[in-house]
């Protein structure tokens, strides 16, 4: 898998991310080792659950700050894609509502049924009402899930690398002493 990823990862001289280019020459951002991959999982999963636009840019900036694999950090953000974004953020909203002990707004779950009513009654007023009532709960739930997923992702990758190393050592010892 590592050879496949190295083969299809673009060279750092061919990537253009605007003002981040001056930081892209750091070889740690392009490594596929235990440290950079586990940091990339932490950064990517954390950014994936933030309810903000331009999550990939935030992931790229955090990857530069923490010396994580930049391509993997930006790719993991797509866990929250246009298909999964609604259910994930509704779950984080419900979690935040439970934690903050606030009433769950049934209109926060956006559906096509409400679309005609929203357009006719004034979508800006509706948008402001939903954001003002639901934003603290959404942000709280999203931050909790983001931190938990970052810690679990980082730990899982660390464990996976160590487990694979342990299996290689065990296999090497069995071949060495069996011969």
N, C-alpha and C positions, 0 to 999 in steps of 0.2 A: 504494500500500500504506500509506503514511504517513497519508493522509487517512482510510482505512478504520480504521486503528488509533486515530487520534485521535477518530474518531466514536464508537467503541464502548468507549473507555476511560472508566470512571466518573470523575466529577469528584472531586477530592480531599476535598471537603467531605462527600461521600456515602459514603466508605469508613470502616469502623470496624474497627480492628485493636487495640483495647484500649489498652494502655499506650503503643503506638507512635503513637497519634493526635497527641500533641504534636509529633512530628517530621514528620507527614504534610503539613504546610503548606509545606514546602520545594518550590518549583516544579521544582527539578532532578529530583525523584523521579518527576515525571509527564511530563517532556520526552521527545520521540521524536527526538533528535538523535544525532549520531555518538558523542559522549562517553557519554551516558547509556545508549544501546543497547549499545555495546561493553562497558561496565562491567556491564550487566545480564547479558549473555551470560557474562562471566567469573564473576560471582557465582552465577548460576543453574546453570551447568554444574559449577562447583565443588561446590555443595551437592547436586546431583543424584547425585553419586557417593559421597557420605558415607553410611556404613551406620548411620545414626542415625534415630530417629523424629522427626517434626515438622520435616522438611527445609524446608518452606515458611516456617516461623517463622524458622529460621536464615537463609534467603535474604532475608526481609523485613528482618531486623536488619542483615545485611551490606549490603543495598541502601541502607538509611538511612545507615550508616557511610560507604560509598563514594560516595554520591550517584548511585546507579544507578537506572534505571527500575524501580520497585518491582513493577509488574504483570508485566513481562517476566521479571524475576528469579524471581518466584514461579511463573510458568507453566513456565519451563524445568526446574524441579525434577521435573516430571512425565515427564521422559525415563525415570526409574526409576519406573515405575508397577507395579501388582501383576502385570502380565503380563511385563514385562521385568526386574523386580527379581531374580528367581532367576538367569537366565543372566548378567546383568551382575555381580552380586556373586559368583557362582561364578568368573567370569573374573578378577575382582580378587583373589579368594582364591588362585587358582592362580598369578597373577602374584606376589603377596606371598609365597607358599610358595617359588617359584623364587628370588626375591630374598633371602629369609631363609635359604634352603637348608634348609628343613624338609620333612618327609615330608607328602605330600598325603593327608589323611584321606578315604578313600572314603565314609565315612558323612556327611561334611559336605554332600555333594550330597543334599539332602533330597528324598525321593520318597515317593509314596503307599505303596510297598511296605514301607517302614520304619515307617509310621504305626502299624500294629497292634502291632508289636514294641515300639515306643517307649512306647505307652500301657500295655501290659501290664508292661513291665519297669521302669517308673518314668520318666516323661518328664522330671522335674526333674533326675535324675542324668544322663540323656543330654544334656539342654540344658546343664548345667554343664560336662560333659566336652567337648562340641563347642565351646562358647564359649571355654573355657580353652585348648583346643589350637588352635583356628582363629582366634581373635580377633586375635592379633598379625599373622598373615599377611593376614587380611581388611582390617585397618586400614591396613597398609603398602601393599597393592595399591590400595586405594581412594584413599588420599591421593596416590599417584603418578598414577593415572588422573585424579583430580580436578584436580590442578595442571596436568597436560598438557592436559586438555580446556578448562580455563579460559584458558590461554595461547593455545591454538589458536582458541578461540571469539572471544576479544578481538581477536586479530590478524586473523582472517578478516573480522570486521565492520569493523574499521578499513580493511582493504584494499578491501572491497566499497564502502564509502562513498567512498573516494578514487578508485576505479576509475570509479564512476558520475559523480563530479564531473569527472574527466578527460574522460570521454565527452561530457558536457554542454558543456564548454569547447571540445572539438574540433568538436562539431556547431555551436556558436555561431560559432566562427571560420570554419567552412566556409560557413555562411549569410551571414556578414558580408562575406566577401571574394568570394563568388560573385555577389552582387547588384550 
